[in-house]
Amino acid sequence: MNNVVIVTGAGRGIGAETAKLLAGQGYLVCVNYLNNHIRAQQVVEQITQSGGRAFAFQADVSDQAQVEAMFTEVRACYGMVTHLVNNAGILFDQSTLCDIDVARFKRVMNSNVVSCFLCCKTFINQLDGVGAIVNVSSAASRTGAPFEYVDYAASKGAMDSLTKGLSLELAERGVRVNSVRPGCIYTEMHADGGEPGRVDRLAEFIPLKRGGTALEVANAIAWLLSDEASYVTGSFIDIAGGR
């Protein structure tokens, strides 16, 4: 049986590096994206030029119909989806909680938590056999991200709870569910929050004295998906330089 993986939010950053790494390990990859077709297609082209197999699929993974359509297309192209990486997520400008409006809070929860729920549920319902899920959380779920992204941190805390509970529900079926929690990683998401240089500003406060790379996170994701982690479920790998 082929290893078939959907990586959500795979047009850039951690998602893109994960998609490329997994393709290099023989996975058949669906590169999910929301808006930027060009970036997603570039990831696909890099994979195919390296001898891998992948295709891009546009879907808002917080929408059930679009999630189901994506899984249907992947099954038609590659067969049953055996692995899932829930990486899609958003954040907004740095703010204290009192200045975050309800519309923003709901959008963050919908994009980050509902998407994870829907993809997990759809994955489970189509899976016939063993498989693995990795949810991309954040060190913010531990720190709370005060004065910056409390809404984002809350969404990642919810993802952590989903990871733990689902891992226990699926353990007897041989389906493993784990999480990575990146800290200060060099990705474009910091620009979304209004501070492109955030990692450099915080590097001196990190025990390893540097920011991390998207590839370092992708390596952990790939390990958790692999048979090398066959006795690991309900676990969290913090990739935060000791912070």
N, C-alpha and C positions, 0 to 999 in steps of 0.2 A: 504494500500500500504506500502511496506517495504521502509525503508530509506536505500538507497544504495549509498555508497560513494567511490570515487577514491581519494586516497591520493598519490600524486606523490612524488618521492624521499623519500619513507617511510621506507627505510631499516635502517635508523639511525636517531639520533638527534630528532629534532622537528617533522619530519614526522613520525617516529616510535612511539613517545609518543602520537601523535595525532591519529594514527591508533588504538592503544590500547585503548585509552580513548573512542573513538567513538564506538568501538566494545563493550565496557562495557556498553554503553548507548543504545545498541540494533541495531546499524547500521550493515549492511552487508558490509564488507570492502574489497576493492581491494588494496593490498599493492604493489604499483608500485616501481620498482627499475631499475637501469641501468646496473650495473655490478655484484654486490655482492649478488649472489643468497643465499648464506649461511646466511647472515645477515637478508635478507628479510624473509627467511623461519623461522628464529628464532622468528621474530615478529609474523608471522602467528601462530607458535606453542604456543607462549605465549597467544595469543588471544584465540585459540581453547581450551587450557588447562583451561582457565578462563570461558569457556562456550560460547564464542562468535563464530562468523563465519567470515572467511577471507580466501583469497588465494593470492598468490604472482603472479605478472605478470611482466615479463621483457619487457621494451619498452624504447626506446630513445624518450622522449616526445617532442623533437624538430623536429621529423620526422613525417610528416602527416600520412603516411601509417601505421606506428607503433601505433600512437595514435588511429586511427580509428579501428585497430585490437584489441586494448585493450578495447575500449568501446564495440565492438561487443562481445568480450568474456565475459565481465561483464554482459551484457544484457542476454546472453545465460545462465549464471550461476544464476543470481540474479534478472534479470528484469531491467527496466529502471533505469539509473543512476540519482538519485535525488539530490545529493550533490557532490561538487567537492572542493578539497583543492589543490591549485597549490603551492607546496612547493619545487619542484625540483629546484636546482640551483647550480652554481659553483663559485668559486673565485680562484685566483692564488696568487703567492707570492706578498707580499707588495712591492709597487713600486710607484714612481712618474709617472705622466702621460707621461712625455717626454720619459720615458724608456719602455712604453707599446707599443708593436708592433701591427700592424693592425690585424694580425692573432689572437692574444690573444683577442683584443677588439671584433672582430667579433664572436669569440667562446663564450665569455661571453654573448653577446647580444642574440646569437642564443639559448644558453642553458637556459637563464633566462627569456628572453622576448618572443621569438618565441614559446617556449614551453607553456607558459601561454596563448598566443594567440590561439594556435592550440587546446589546451585542452578546453578552453572556447568555441571556435567555435563548436567543436565536441559535447560538452555537450549540448549547446543550440539547435543544430540541431536534437538531439535525444530526447530532453525533451518534454514531453506532460503534461503540468501542471506547478505547482509551484515548485520552487527549490531554492538552495542557493549555492553560490560560495564564498570561502575565498581565497584570494591571499596572500601568505606570502612574504611580502616586507622586508624592513629593515630600521632601523633608519638612515642608510647610505644615504637613499634617501633624508633625510633632511639635513644631515651634509656634504655630498659630499665626505666623507672619504678621505680627502687630505693626501698625502704622503703614502697612504696605498692602497686603492682600488677605485680609481675614476671611473674605468670602471665598477666595480660591483655596485657602487652607481648610476651610470647613468642607468644601467639596471633596478635597483629597482625604480628609478624615472619614467622610462617608464612604469613599472608595475602599479605604482600609477595612472598615466594618464589613462591607460587601465581600471583600476578598476572604476575610476570615470565616464568615458564615457560610459562604458558598463552598469553600474548601472542605468544610465538615460535611456539608450535604452531599458532595460528590465523591468523597474519599472511597467509599465502598465500590463505586463504579470504576475506580482507577483513573479518574479525571483529576489532575492536579491544578490547583489555583494558587498562584503566588503573586508577589508584588515587588517592584523596585521603587525606591524612594530617592530620586535624585535631589541633590542640593544645588550648589552654585555651579551650573553647567553652562558652558559657552553655547548658547542657542539664540535664535532670533526672538524667542518669546520675551526676553527681557525688554526688547524694544516695544513690544506690545504693551508692556507695563509702564512705558515712558522713560526707561533708563537703560539704554543700550549697553552702557559701561558698568552695570551693576556688579557683575562678577569681579571685575578688576577692583572696584571700590571695596568689596568685602574680602578679597583674597587674603589680606594680612590677618584677618580674624579666623581663618580656617587653619586647623592644625597642620595640614600638609602645605599651607602657604601658596595655594594655587587653586584656580577653578578646574573643573573637570571637563571632559569632552563628551560629545554625544556618542562616540564610539565606545568609550568606557562604559557607558550605560547600556549600549547595545550588546556588549559582551556579556553582561550580567543577565540580560533578558534571554539571550541565546542559550546560556547555560541552564537557566530555569526551565526553558522549553525542552531541553534535550534529555535524553535517557541518562546522562550523567547525573541529573538531579532527580532520579526516579523515586527517591525516598524523601523528597522535599515537597511539602504542601502546607498551605496556610502560613507561609513564611514571608519575611520582608527583608530585602537587602537594601541597606542604606548606602547610597553612593554619594557621600557628602564630604569627603576629605577629613573625616573625623569630627565634623561639627554636629 
